[in-house]
Amino acid sequence: MAKIVECVPNFSEGRDKAVIQQITDAIESVAGVVLKDVDPGADMNRVVVTFFGPPEAAAEAAFRGIKRASELLDMSRHHGTHPRMGATDVCPFVPVNEVSVEECVELSRTLGRRVGEELAIPVYLYEYAATRPERRNLANIRRGEYEGLAEKLKDPEWAPDFGPAAFNARSGATVIGAREFLIAYNIDLNSRNKDHATDIAFMLREKGRSVRRGNVRPFYYMGTLLKHEKGRFFCGSCEAEFPAPGALFGHIREAHGYDGRKLYRLNDADPDRLVGESVKQPGLFSHCKAIGWEVPQFGRVQISINLTNYRVTPTHAVLEKARELAGERGLVVTGSEIVGLVPLQAMVETGRFYLARQGRCTGIPLEDVVETAVQSLGLRDVAPFDVREKVIGYPEPAEGALITKRTDAFVHEVSRDSPAPGGGSVAALAGALGAALASMVANLTVGKPGYEGAFAAMNETAEAAQAAKDDLLAAVDEDTRAFNAYMEALRLPKNTPEEKTARKAAMQAGLKRAVAVPLETARTCLKALALAKRAAEEGNRNSVSDAGVGAQMAFAGLKGGILNVLINLGGIDDAPFVAEMKRECARLEGEAAALLEETTATVLGRLERR
């Protein structure tokens, strides 16, 4: 999976479509960036823009958007209902695929420094990028808004993290940071009663609910509220009561392991003034906000949920608990809905969760894993769910990619008189087929009688083989692109000494790339060969010949990759580089030959014992 970052800048213009278009045009001018959503609000006079891309491209696009907004928007003339302090009010980076929060923090700092220095806009860092605890919360930074910014900047405690501590009347200030991806997730119930959804929502959400006593089954909201009294302070998680709040909070931490004071503050209650306040009980999931509402167009109610960190609280965990709680109340969860977009990794984890629960192998093609997630969550219950539209980071081959051709068309293309696709692409395809066979044997082993002891090893093998297969499929086209880059260097002009020098440098760089791709193919084929060996040793004996074929294909891919490395080394002037590449090729071939011999012996031995 490629590295993908989401960026969601909020600009202080929600009425003038032409102005908004100029800002989004600046964002889209960066190669690799995909504009996903533009959501303007006239009353708020604010537009929320959502785009995705590789980290560096996303940061560049954000800067261009902020720069264009600073040129087009004048905050001294801005009016709207939404809190704001700048032309670009807030700009968070969100990790989506193969990117950590820490990387997004670094992106936000780099962007903040650039905005401060090049545009002279005061910049504050928030959320995970915050430099002080009080700056983590966006509302704290924005308090006083644009109108109070001039005075705020005079206070040393509110000096910006980047940029001048001086009032920029036109652009105001900008808040930049990093946060986790928010999944807007709704669970559907077979009821039209909003209270039914709310009853479950309060059990799920982090801030929990007010404790009730008496008639709490099947619906908790039917009970009588329990409130703290002078000299009687009740625990929301058991029947204990205490004469003072301090004793209560000590008990909660020791007996139940959570921070009672924090819980009451989450519910907007003063933990030091509890008399008359309803007793609170924590919810089941952190990073989970939930309410109940009715949706007339669907003819039912939903539990409306925001998951603010799906890595800690994933959709499937909340759904399974909701199904359990609904069953206790005589209700049925009919399905669920993802509003907006969802990261690929979230869907993969959910798909693997349900596959494992079914006792199935999780090492299956990505599209099958994601479809398992879609079906298991019931995401087509109330609305269509197009994986390619809704899932961020879902891999799509480039238009015209070799791997999208029919098998016969690919073979015909190889046979023509053009030098690419050639041996490098064929080697990668051979290795991909070898990895695929290793995965197939592992899948035919998991869950089969007599192979219970091999479940973990074969499931791991299948997952690793799927990853190797996908990498090698990508290398089919990457090898051709690398060769084409070298051919482009050959076509460069060579009329002057300067042109000749530039052409030679480009040719050398092109040759090194043409070496790097098949070398990586050979390394990945070695992984596939090792996985085929493992499948031959522990996999289903009825498919052991397939493991043997997989090993042969992986070895052929490795050998083909090495041959493509060696032919390109001949034109490279860097002697130490050439020597190192030859040593690496010899090492790979030696290890592969030993693995192939061992695998073949294993296959033949198991065939004889059948």
PEMO-V644439 format. One record per residue. RES is the residue in one letter. PSI is psi in whole degrees, 0 to 359 (* if undefined). D_FIRST is the distance of its C-alpha to the first C-alpha in whole Angstrom. Layout:
{{RES & PSI & D_FIRST} {RES & PSI & D_FIRST}}
//
This chain:
{{M & 137 & 0} {A & 158 & 4} {K & 126 & 7} {I & 134 & 9} {V & 140 & 12} {E & 142 & 15} {C & 134 & 18} {V & 71 & 21} {P & 143 & 25} {N & 119 & 28} {F & 145 & 31} {S & 62 & 34} {E & 116 & 35} {G & 10 & 35} {R & 322 & 38} {D & 102 & 38} {K & 327 & 35} {A & 321 & 36} {V & 315 & 35} {I & 320 & 32} {Q & 321 & 31} {Q & 324 & 32} {I & 315 & 29} {T & 331 & 26} {D & 319 & 27} {A & 321 & 27} {I & 314 & 23} {E & 351 & 22} {S & 351 & 24} {V & 125 & 21} {A & 138 & 19} {G & 350 & 15} {V & 137 & 16} {V & 118 & 16} {L & 119 & 19} {K & 326 & 19} {D & 142 & 22} {V & 113 & 26} {D & 91 & 28} {P & 151 & 32} {G & 119 & 34} {A & 314 & 38} {D & 317 & 40} {M & 339 & 37} {N & 56 & 37} {R & 144 & 34} {V & 135 & 30} {V & 119 & 27} {V & 135 & 24} {T & 125 & 20} {F & 164 & 18} {F & 159 & 14} {G & 176 & 13} {P & 153 & 11} {P & 308 & 14} {E & 320 & 16} {A & 319 & 17} {A & 319 & 17} {A & 319 & 20} {E & 318 & 21} {A & 320 & 21} {A & 317 & 23} {F & 316 & 25} {R & 322 & 27} {G & 316 & 27} {I & 318 & 29} {K & 315 & 31} {R & 322 & 32} {A & 322 & 33} {S & 334 & 35} {E & 331 & 37} {L & 331 & 37} {L & 142 & 38} {D & 105 & 41} {M & 338 & 41} {S & 346 & 44} {R & 8 & 45} {H & 137 & 42} {H & 136 & 43} {G & 167 & 41} {T & 344 & 40} {H & 138 & 37} {P & 141 & 37} {R & 157 & 36} {M & 0 & 37} {G & 166 & 35} {A & 313 & 35} {T & 106 & 31} {D & 312 & 32} {V & 146 & 28} {C & 89 & 25} {P & 147 & 22} {F & 140 & 19} {V & 125 & 16} {P & 135 & 13} {V & 296 & 10} {N & 129 & 7} {E & 26 & 7} {V & 137 & 10} {S & 163 & 14} {V & 323 & 17} {E & 321 & 18} {E & 323 & 16} {C & 325 & 17} {V & 315 & 21} {E & 321 & 21} {L & 315 & 20} {S & 323 & 23} {R & 318 & 25} {T & 315 & 24} {L & 317 & 25} {G & 317 & 28} {R & 317 & 30} {R & 317 & 29} {V & 317 & 30} {G & 317 & 33} {E & 316 & 34} {E & 331 & 34} {L & 355 & 35} {A & 39 & 37} {I & 128 & 36} {P & 133 & 36} {V & 131 & 32} {Y & 141 & 32} {L & 139 & 29} {Y & 177 & 28} {E & 229 & 26} {Y & 339 & 24} {A & 355 & 25} {A & 141 & 29} {T & 347 & 31} {R & 150 & 34} {P & 321 & 34} {E & 348 & 36} {R & 1 & 33} {R & 322 & 30} {N & 123 & 32} {L & 321 & 31} {A & 324 & 35} {N & 316 & 37} {I & 320 & 36} {R & 355 & 36} {R & 131 & 40} {G & 341 & 43} {E & 199 & 40} {Y & 320 & 41} {E & 332 & 45} {G & 5 & 45} {L & 322 & 42} {A & 316 & 45} {E & 321 & 47} {K & 320 & 44} {L & 344 & 43} {K & 342 & 47} {D & 119 & 46} {P & 331 & 44} {E & 340 & 42} {W & 28 & 40} {A & 139 & 40} {P & 157 & 36} {D & 326 & 34} {F & 158 & 33} {G & 175 & 36} {P & 146 & 40} {A & 53 & 41} {A & 146 & 43} {F & 123 & 43} {N & 97 & 41} {A & 327 & 43} {R & 314 & 41} {S & 346 & 38} {G & 224 & 38} {A & 159 & 36} {T & 141 & 32} {V & 123 & 30} {I & 142 & 26} {G & 195 & 24} {A & 136 & 21} {R & 168 & 21} {E & 162 & 18} {F & 135 & 17} {L & 123 & 20} {I & 119 & 20} {A & 112 & 23} {Y & 126 & 24} {N & 136 & 27} {I & 129 & 29} {D & 136 & 31} {L & 152 & 35} {N & 58 & 37} {S & 156 & 40} {R & 5 & 41} {N & 112 & 42} {K & 324 & 40} {D & 329 & 42} {H & 317 & 40} {A & 319 & 37} {T & 322 & 38} {D & 317 & 39} {I & 321 & 36} {A & 318 & 34} {F & 334 & 36} {M & 326 & 36} {L & 320 & 32} {R & 154 & 32} {E & 320 & 32} {K & 351 & 35} {G & 216 & 36} {R & 171 & 40} {S & 138 & 44} {V & 139 & 45} {R & 156 & 48} {R & 161 & 50} {G & 238 & 52} {N & 74 & 51} {V & 2 & 47} {R & 135 & 47} {P & 343 & 45} {F & 121 & 44} {Y & 325 & 44} {Y & 349 & 45} {M & 346 & 49} {G & 178 & 50} {T & 133 & 52} {L & 139 & 50} {L & 127 & 51} {K & 150 & 52} {H & 143 & 53} {E & 163 & 56} {K & 121 & 58} {G & 358 & 58} {R & 104 & 56} {F & 122 & 52} {F & 143 & 50} {C & 134 & 47} {G & 351 & 44} {S & 355 & 43} {C & 189 & 46} {E & 2 & 50} {A & 151 & 51} {E & 157 & 53} {F & 156 & 54} {P & 345 & 57} {A & 152 & 54} {P & 322 & 51} {G & 315 & 50} {A & 322 & 51} {L & 311 & 49} {F & 328 & 46} {G & 317 & 47} {H & 316 & 47} {I & 316 & 43} {R & 315 & 42} {E & 316 & 43} {A & 330 & 43} {H & 350 & 40} {G & 24 & 38} {Y & 168 & 37} {D & 105 & 38} {G & 322 & 41} {R & 317 & 42} {K & 320 & 38} {L & 315 & 38} {Y & 323 & 41} {R & 324 & 40} {L & 329 & 37} {N & 19 & 40} {D & 35 & 42} {A & 142 & 44} {D & 115 & 46} {P & 346 & 46} {D & 359 & 50} {R & 72 & 51} {L & 343 & 51} {V & 125 & 54} {G & 351 & 54} {E & 142 & 50} {S & 145 & 48} {V & 139 & 47} {K & 144 & 43} {Q & 129 & 41} {P & 155 & 37} {G & 180 & 34} {L & 338 & 32} {F & 131 & 29} {S & 163 & 28} {H & 35 & 26} {C & 122 & 27} {K & 138 & 29} {A & 143 & 31} {I & 170 & 34} {G & 143 & 36} {W & 161 & 36} {E & 140 & 38} {V & 94 & 36} {P & 324 & 39} {Q & 336 & 37} {F & 350 & 35} {G & 33 & 39} {R & 178 & 37} {V & 161 & 36} {Q & 150 & 33} {I & 110 & 32} {S & 122 & 30} {I & 140 & 27} {N & 119 & 25} {L & 108 & 23} {T & 352 & 22} {N & 91 & 20} {Y & 344 & 18} {R & 332 & 17} {V & 314 & 21} {T & 96 & 22} {P & 164 & 20} {T & 318 & 21} {H & 328 & 22} {A & 317 & 24} {V & 318 & 26} {L & 315 & 26} {E & 321 & 28} {K & 322 & 30} {A & 321 & 31} {R & 319 & 32} {E & 313 & 34} {L & 324 & 36} {A & 316 & 36} {G & 322 & 38} {E & 338 & 40} {R & 6 & 41} {G & 17 & 42} {L & 165 & 39} {V & 132 & 36} {V & 117 & 32} {T & 345 & 32} {G & 195 & 28} {S & 174 & 26} {E & 134 & 25} {I & 120 & 22} {V & 123 & 23} {G & 223 & 21} {L & 163 & 17} {V & 139 & 15} {P & 146 & 11} {L & 317 & 9} {Q & 324 & 9} {A & 319 & 13} {M & 322 & 13} {V & 315 & 11} {E & 321 & 14} {T & 316 & 17} {G & 316 & 16} {R & 325 & 16} {F & 312 & 19} {Y & 326 & 21} {L & 314 & 20} {A & 322 & 22} {R & 328 & 25} {Q & 359 & 26} {G & 22 & 26} {R & 161 & 23} {C & 138 & 20} {T & 355 & 17} {G & 68 & 15} {I & 168 & 15} {P & 148 & 13} {L & 316 & 10} {E & 328 & 13} {D & 322 & 16} {V & 314 & 14} {V & 319 & 14} {E & 325 & 17} {T & 318 & 19} {A & 315 & 18} {V & 312 & 19} {Q & 319 & 22} {S & 325 & 23} {L & 346 & 23} {G & 44 & 25} {L & 356 & 23} {R & 24 & 25} {D & 313 & 28} {V & 351 & 30} {A & 158 & 27} {P & 153 & 25} {F & 101 & 21} {D & 112 & 19} {V & 318 & 16} {R & 339 & 15} {E & 328 & 17} {K & 335 & 16} {V & 117 & 13} {I & 130 & 11} {G & 5 & 7} {Y & 122 & 8} {P & 133 & 7} {E & 126 & 11} {P & 147 & 12} {A & 152 & 14} {E & 130 & 18} {G & 8 & 20} {A & 145 & 17} {L & 322 & 19} {I & 352 & 17} {T & 354 & 18} {K & 154 & 22} {R & 155 & 24} {T & 314 & 24} {D & 325 & 28} {A & 323 & 27} {F & 315 & 24} {V & 318 & 27} {H & 319 & 30} {E & 319 & 28} {V & 324 & 27} {S & 349 & 31} {R & 177 & 32} {D & 17 & 34} {S & 145 & 31} {P & 345 & 29} {A & 139 & 25} {P & 146 & 24} {G & 215 & 25} {G & 326 & 25} {G & 316 & 22} {S & 320 & 20} {V & 321 & 22} {A & 317 & 22} {A & 319 & 18} {L & 319 & 19} {A & 315 & 21} {G & 322 & 19} {A & 320 & 16} {L & 322 & 19} {G & 316 & 21} {A & 320 & 17} {A & 320 & 18} {L & 323 & 21} {A & 318 & 21} {S & 320 & 19} {M & 314 & 21} {V & 319 & 24} {A & 318 & 22} {N & 327 & 22} {L & 357 & 26} {T & 318 & 27} {V & 128 & 25} {G & 0 & 28} {K & 140 & 31} {P & 138 & 34} {G & 351 & 35} {Y & 23 & 31} {E & 323 & 31} {G & 344 & 31} {A & 3 & 28} {F & 304 & 26} {A & 314 & 24} {A & 317 & 23} {M & 327 & 22} {N & 317 & 20} {E & 319 & 18} {T & 316 & 19} {A & 316 & 17} {E & 314 & 14} {A & 322 & 14} {A & 324 & 15} {Q & 318 & 12} {A & 316 & 9} {A & 318 & 12} {K & 313 & 13} {D & 321 & 9} {D & 319 & 9} {L & 326 & 13} {L & 319 & 13} {A & 326 & 11} {A & 339 & 14} {V & 313 & 16} {D & 326 & 16} {E & 324 & 15} {D & 318 & 18} {T & 320 & 20} {R & 321 & 19} {A & 317 & 20} {F & 319 & 23} {N & 326 & 24} {A & 321 & 23} {Y & 318 & 26} {M & 324 & 28} {E & 321 & 28} {A & 321 & 29} {L & 330 & 32} {R & 358 & 33} {L & 151 & 34} {P & 154 & 38} {K & 42 & 40} {N & 333 & 43} {T & 163 & 43} {P & 322 & 43} {E & 318 & 40} {E & 321 & 38} {K & 319 & 39} {T & 315 & 37} {A & 319 & 34} {R & 316 & 34} {K & 319 & 34} {A & 318 & 31} {A & 321 & 29} {M & 319 & 30} {Q & 317 & 29} {A & 320 & 26} {G & 320 & 25} {L & 321 & 26} {K & 324 & 24} {R & 321 & 21} {A & 340 & 22} {V & 317 & 23} {A & 320 & 19} {V & 306 & 17} {P & 333 & 20} {L & 318 & 20} {E & 325 & 16} {T & 314 & 17} {A & 318 & 20} {R & 318 & 18} {T & 325 & 16} {C & 326 & 18} {L & 321 & 20} {K & 316 & 18} {A & 321 & 18} {L & 317 & 22} {A & 323 & 22} {L & 323 & 21} {A & 322 & 23} {K & 316 & 26} {R & 320 & 25} {A & 323 & 25} {A & 325 & 28} {E & 318 & 30} {E & 353 & 29} {G & 177 & 28} {N & 122 & 30} {R & 336 & 33} {N & 349 & 33} {S & 16 & 30} {V & 330 & 30} {S & 327 & 31} {D & 322 & 28} {A & 322 & 26} {G & 317 & 29} {V & 320 & 28} {G & 319 & 24} {A & 318 & 25} {Q & 318 & 27} {M & 318 & 24} {A & 320 & 22} {F & 318 & 25} {A & 319 & 26} {G & 318 & 22} {L & 313 & 23} {K & 320 & 26} {G & 321 & 25} {G & 317 & 22} {I & 317 & 25} {L & 322 & 28} {N & 330 & 26} {V & 310 & 25} {L & 322 & 29} {I & 329 & 30} {N & 340 & 28} {L & 335 & 30} {G & 333 & 33} {G & 5 & 33} {I & 131 & 32} {D & 346 & 34} {D & 96 & 33} {A & 313 & 35} {P & 321 & 33} {F & 314 & 29} {V & 316 & 31} {A & 318 & 32} {E & 318 & 29} {M & 321 & 27} {K & 319 & 30} {R & 318 & 30} {E & 319 & 26} {C & 319 & 27} {A & 319 & 30} {R & 312 & 28} {L & 316 & 25} {E & 322 & 28} {G & 313 & 30} {E & 319 & 28} {A & 318 & 27} {A & 318 & 30} {A & 316 & 31} {L & 317 & 28} {L & 318 & 29} {E & 315 & 33} {E & 319 & 32} {T & 316 & 30} {T & 318 & 33} {A & 319 & 35} {T & 314 & 34} {V & 311 & 33} {L & 323 & 37} {G & 317 & 38} {R & 329 & 37} {L & 322 & 38} {E & 331 & 41} {R & 358 & 41} {R & * & 40}}
//
